Amino acid sequence: MSSAKWHPASGELGIFGDYGEGHEGSPEERAAFSQAQQGLQALGEYETKVEGRKDDLSKYYGGAEGRVGAEYGSKRDEVGLAREQIGIQREGVGVQESSALTSFLGDAYSLRSKADVGRATGGLAFSGGQERGVERQRATMSDMMQGRQEQFDIARKGLDISGKGLDIKMDQLDLSEAGDLADLAKQYDIDLAGIDDMLYQLETERTSYEGVYQP
């Protein structure tokens, strides 16, 4: 029986060989057994390294998830700052509107007071032309205030549209982050399955080495 090129899968020197008890074995048999023991040791060391790759994978993908979270956290912070800016601008519009209304009411009161004084002191001298002048001035002031009010309303609508756009962007960030994390989880499962498959192959190889006859 030749075993010069022994391989554990060949079975030529396995436990099913025709050796009797007390058989010390030929040099070839002893060499084959020694080779098998060396192979088992090497397999054990390699299995340990492969098994350790599971921890490496867990750390790598854990870190990757952390980086994804940090990236999207930064993007959400930007959206949050933009929302704060919109809030500040909306408050500014409110302040301007309040100031314009206060000014309008003050001017209207002043105009009415002057007209009342003119009627009271001028008597018949306070002509219809002067009355119409007051009415025209009052109408002009009302038109100006209405125009300002429309500007404030337009500004608010613009800010509302910007705010809704930021809401949509935030939703998109959530969906995008979920997709990225799902891709990472899928790739992790694939890599982990590859390691498990390698360990299975090593275990199969170990079985072959362990089946070698010990002379």
DODREN-911474 format. One record per residue (C-alpha): x, y, z; residue in three letters; residue number from 1. Coordinates in Angstrom, 3 decimals. Example, Ala and Ser with C-alpha at 12.3 -4.5 7.8 and 13.67 -1.06 7.14 Angstrom:
BEGIN
          x          y          z   residu   num
     12.300     -4.500      7.800      Ala     1
     13.670     -1.060      7.140      Ser     2
***
This chain:
BEGIN
          x          y          z   residu   num
      0.000      0.000      0.000      Met     1
      1.540      3.313     -1.095      Ser     2
      1.035      6.405      1.059      Ser     3
      3.777      8.666     -0.177      Ala     4
      1.208     11.191     -1.392      Lys     5
     -1.307     10.677      1.338      Trp     6
     -4.306     12.986      1.636      His     7
     -6.898     12.653      4.372      Pro     8
     -9.692     12.432      1.840      Ala     9
     -8.137      9.432      0.081      Ser    10
     -8.889      6.973      2.865      Gly    11
     -5.844      4.885      1.998      Glu    12
     -4.478      5.067      5.530      Leu    13
     -7.727      5.535      7.434      Gly    14
     -9.086      3.536     10.313      Ile    15
    -10.413      1.000      7.837      Phe    16
     -6.918     -0.200      6.895      Gly    17
     -6.041     -3.873      7.419      Asp    18
     -3.825     -3.503     10.460      Tyr    19
     -3.867     -5.873     13.423      Gly    20
     -3.502     -4.967     17.048      Glu    21
      0.010     -4.305     18.130      Gly    22
      1.011     -3.421     14.616      His    23
      3.635     -0.724     14.986      Glu    24
      3.139      0.505     11.482      Gly    25
      5.492      1.105      8.655      Ser    26
      7.517      4.303      8.296      Pro    27
      4.999      5.459      5.730      Glu    28
      2.135      4.893      8.179      Glu    29
      3.862      6.724     10.972      Arg    30
      4.711      9.584      8.621      Ala    31
      1.112      9.775      7.498      Ala    32
     -0.133      9.891     11.085      Phe    33
      2.421     12.564     11.956      Ser    34
      1.328     14.553      8.937      Gln    35
     -2.293     14.209     10.018      Ala    36
     -1.472     15.486     13.514      Gln    37
      0.329     18.473     12.056      Gln    38
     -2.649     19.085      9.816      Gly    39
     -5.017     18.978     12.796      Leu    40
     -2.896     21.473     14.664      Gln    41
     -2.800     23.783     11.680      Ala    42
     -6.549     23.411     11.239      Leu    43
     -7.132     24.288     14.893      Gly    44
     -5.039     27.418     14.626      Glu    45
     -6.770     28.456     11.432      Tyr    46
    -10.203     27.757     12.892      Glu    47
     -9.361     30.033     15.823      Thr    48
     -8.375     32.814     13.439      Lys    49
    -11.491     32.355     11.305      Val    50
    -13.713     32.289     14.383      Glu    51
    -12.066     35.514     15.533      Gly    52
    -13.151     37.165     12.311      Arg    53
    -16.728     37.085     13.634      Lys    54
    -15.754     39.527     16.362      Asp    55
    -13.897     41.615     13.805      Asp    56
    -17.000     41.700     11.610      Leu    57
    -19.195     42.661     14.541      Ser    58
    -16.871     45.523     15.475      Lys    59
    -16.538     46.689     11.869      Tyr    60
    -20.252     46.762     11.131      Tyr    61
    -21.001     48.186     14.559      Gly    62
    -18.611     51.016     13.778      Gly    63
    -20.140     51.420     10.320      Ala    64
    -23.603     51.766     11.845      Glu    65
    -22.218     54.373     14.226      Gly    66
    -20.725     56.330     11.336      Arg    67
    -24.004     56.202      9.433      Val    68
    -25.853     57.431     12.516      Gly    69
    -23.367     60.263     12.998      Ala    70
    -23.608     61.283      9.346      Glu    71
    -27.391     61.455      9.367      Tyr    72
    -27.351     63.064     12.797      Gly    73
    -25.258     65.879     11.350      Ser    74
    -27.692     66.269      8.447      Lys    75
    -30.622     66.394     10.861      Arg    76
    -28.835     69.069     12.864      Asp    77
    -28.563     71.139      9.687      Glu    78
    -32.289     70.761      9.089      Val    79
    -32.914     71.710     12.712      Gly    80
    -30.850     74.874     12.333      Leu    81
    -32.743     75.750      9.166      Ala    82
    -36.011     75.313     11.064      Arg    83
    -34.752     77.625     13.790      Glu    84
    -33.876     80.228     11.156      Gln    85
    -37.391     79.986      9.732      Ile    86
    -38.792     80.452     13.220      Gly    87
    -36.647     83.563     13.734      Ile    88
    -37.730     84.952     10.360      Gln    89
    -41.381     84.282     11.200      Arg    90
    -40.982     86.167     14.477      Glu    91
    -39.366     89.013     12.542      Gly    92
    -42.344     89.198     10.209      Val    93
    -44.633     89.332     13.222      Gly    94
    -42.628     92.181     14.776      Val    95
    -42.656     94.148     11.514      Gln    96
    -46.373     93.572     11.106      Glu    97
    -47.088     94.714     14.631      Ser    98
    -44.928     97.794     14.161      Ser    99
    -46.627     98.663     10.871      Ala   100
    -50.083     98.244     12.394      Leu   101
    -49.157    100.399     15.387      Thr   102
    -47.828    103.095     13.071      Ser   103
    -50.960    102.944     10.917      Phe   104
    -53.293    103.232     13.878      Leu   105
    -51.259    106.136     15.245      Gly   106
    -51.330    107.963     11.909      Asp   107
    -55.057    107.290     11.504      Ala   108
    -55.775    108.617     14.972      Tyr   109
    -53.644    111.707     14.329      Ser   110
    -55.436    112.370     11.031      Leu   111
    -58.835    111.953     12.620      Arg   112
    -57.873    114.258     15.478      Ser   113
    -56.704    116.951     13.098      Lys   114
    -59.928    116.656     11.129      Ala   115
    -62.006    116.884     14.299      Asp   116
    -60.062    119.924     15.414      Val   117
    -60.509    121.530     11.996      Gly   118
    -64.242    120.946     12.078      Arg   119
    -64.512    122.260     15.591      Ala   120
    -62.453    125.395     15.075      Thr   121
    -63.106    126.122     11.428      Gly   122
    -66.824    125.758     11.463      Gly   123
    -68.152    126.580      8.028      Leu   124
    -64.610    127.407      6.937      Ala   125
    -63.810    123.677      7.076      Phe   126
    -64.940    123.142      3.502      Ser   127
    -66.066    120.032      1.722      Gly   128
    -62.806    120.109     -0.198      Gly   129
    -60.865    119.802      3.013      Gln   130
    -63.152    116.956      4.142      Glu   131
    -62.555    115.121      0.895      Arg   132
    -58.812    115.697      1.289      Gly   133
    -58.921    114.042      4.677      Val   134
    -60.878    111.092      3.260      Glu   135
    -58.394    110.695      0.401      Arg   136
    -55.491    110.732      2.822      Gln   137
    -57.234    108.177      5.005      Arg   138
    -57.901    105.940      1.982      Ala   139
    -54.295    106.210      0.917      Thr   140
    -53.122    105.180      4.351      Met   141
    -55.534    102.216      4.332      Ser   142
    -54.299    101.109      0.900      Asp   143
    -50.698    101.321      2.053      Met   144
    -51.490     99.277      5.155      Met   145
    -53.328     96.697      3.075      Gln   146
    -50.322     96.451      0.762      Gly   147
    -47.997     95.940      3.706      Arg   148
    -50.340     93.322      5.128      Gln   149
    -50.279     91.417      1.831      Glu   150
    -46.487     91.504      1.917      Gln   151
    -46.499     90.052      5.427      Phe   152
    -48.928     87.327      4.352      Asp   153
    -46.771     86.436      1.358      Ile   154
    -43.691     86.290      3.585      Ala   155
    -45.471     83.927      5.974      Arg   156
    -46.610     81.670      3.147      Lys   157
    -43.060     81.517      1.834      Gly   158
    -41.777     80.538      5.257      Leu   159
    -44.523     77.911      5.576      Asp   160
    -43.490     76.404      2.234      Ile   161
    -39.854     76.358      3.341      Ser   162
    -40.864     74.679      6.592      Gly   163
    -42.808     71.969      4.767      Lys   164
    -39.797     71.434      2.521      Gly   165
    -37.646     70.853      5.593      Leu   166
    -40.224     68.386      6.945      Asp   167
    -40.015     66.455      3.683      Ile   168
    -36.230     66.537      3.822      Lys   169
    -36.288     65.146      7.349      Met   170
    -38.562     62.295      6.238      Asp   171
    -36.225     61.575      3.336      Gln   172
    -33.267     61.448      5.733      Leu   173
    -35.106     58.903      7.875      Asp   174
    -35.855     56.712      4.872      Leu   175
    -32.332     57.016      3.505      Ser   176
    -30.763     56.148      6.845      Glu   177
    -33.034     53.126      7.235      Ala   178
    -32.002     51.970      3.760      Gly   179
    -28.296     52.369      4.485      Asp   180
    -28.601     50.476      7.774      Leu   181
    -30.566     47.713      6.050      Ala   182
    -27.823     47.389      3.424      Asp   183
    -25.202     47.139      6.168      Leu   184
    -27.205     44.462      7.984      Ala   185
    -27.622     42.493      4.758      Lys   186
    -23.910     42.644      3.959      Gln   187
    -23.077     41.650      7.531      Tyr   188
    -25.270     38.558      7.208      Asp   189
    -23.569     37.674      3.915      Ile   190
    -20.082     38.038      5.380      Asp   191
    -21.051     36.101      8.500      Leu   192
    -22.499     33.306      6.383      Ala   193
    -19.216     33.169      4.473      Gly   194
    -17.299     32.667      7.716      Ile   195
    -19.715     29.962      8.873      Asp   196
    -19.318     28.204      5.538      Asp   197
    -15.540     28.328      5.881      Met   198
    -15.764     26.906      9.401      Leu   199
    -17.960     24.085      8.109      Tyr   200
    -15.392     23.244      5.444      Gln   201
    -12.648     23.228      8.073      Leu   202
    -14.709     20.926     10.279      Glu   203
    -15.186     18.572      7.341      Thr   204
    -11.455     18.584      6.743      Glu   205
    -10.848     17.934     10.443      Arg   206
    -13.029     14.826     10.271      Thr   207
    -10.860     13.492      7.474      Ser   208
     -7.648     14.080      9.424      Tyr   209
     -9.075     12.515     12.560      Glu   210
     -9.856      9.359     10.602      Gly   211
     -6.160      8.601     10.039      Val   212
     -4.962      5.284     11.527      Tyr   213
     -2.595      5.610     14.440      Gln   214
      0.058      2.882     14.131      Pro   215
***
